[in-house]
Amino acid sequence: MKVLGLIPSRMESKRLPSKSLLPISGLPLVIHTYKRANLSKLLDKTLICTDSKKIIQTAKKYKSKAIMTSPYHKNGTERIAEAYIKEKNKYDLIVDIQGDEPLISPYHIDEVIKFHTKNFDADIVLPTLKINFPDNPNLIKVVTNKKNDVMYLSRNKIPFEAKNKAFFLKHLSIISFKPSALLKFAKSNQTSLEKIEDIELLRALEIGLKIKTVKLKGDSFSVDVKEDYKRAKDRMNKDKFFKLYK
């Protein structure tokens, strides 16, 4: 399997402006994501995908590969689809690694790739982690069936605990696509549920793409608000992967 890792990143975050370039332990946030992705043993190439000249310049400064994309994409999945097309190389899998997860585990990236190669009937693989506090709307909750197919995603607390206690799964921001699925997604218009929930992968479900999940252990979080940024700064210097690239 030949695998391309793509990291969508932009400057126009509303909740935490310019978060991609916020410093954490001496490196911009998105550079942490890139360098950690490069610790993966199964990615053949990794690129930051952005519409920002500042991010391109920062990537060059830190000897990280980046590609300029259109400013008109509605989400990161559309952005990585453009980058994949521009690459003009044949890849078996495209792995979307969200640029706002500076503590992403390269082990998790490899686990997702391994799972997808063994479950190649799936168009998309979306890993999940168990969470104890599902009320945060910034955490995308995932409901699956017994075959680990994704049934629905929501910012709300699902499943609703009407009679029994439930456990909750959050969407981890490493998403593996078959190239054909990525291109089908990018060519499709935004769907109604995608707009309502503001979750781009609902488009994939609505247009009939098959999403499977692999349940992982450990922890990772996206930097969405100031509290997340503080948490990332507090944890970075103690992180075992940071020692490998700082």
Disulfide bonds with the S-S distance in Angstrom:
none
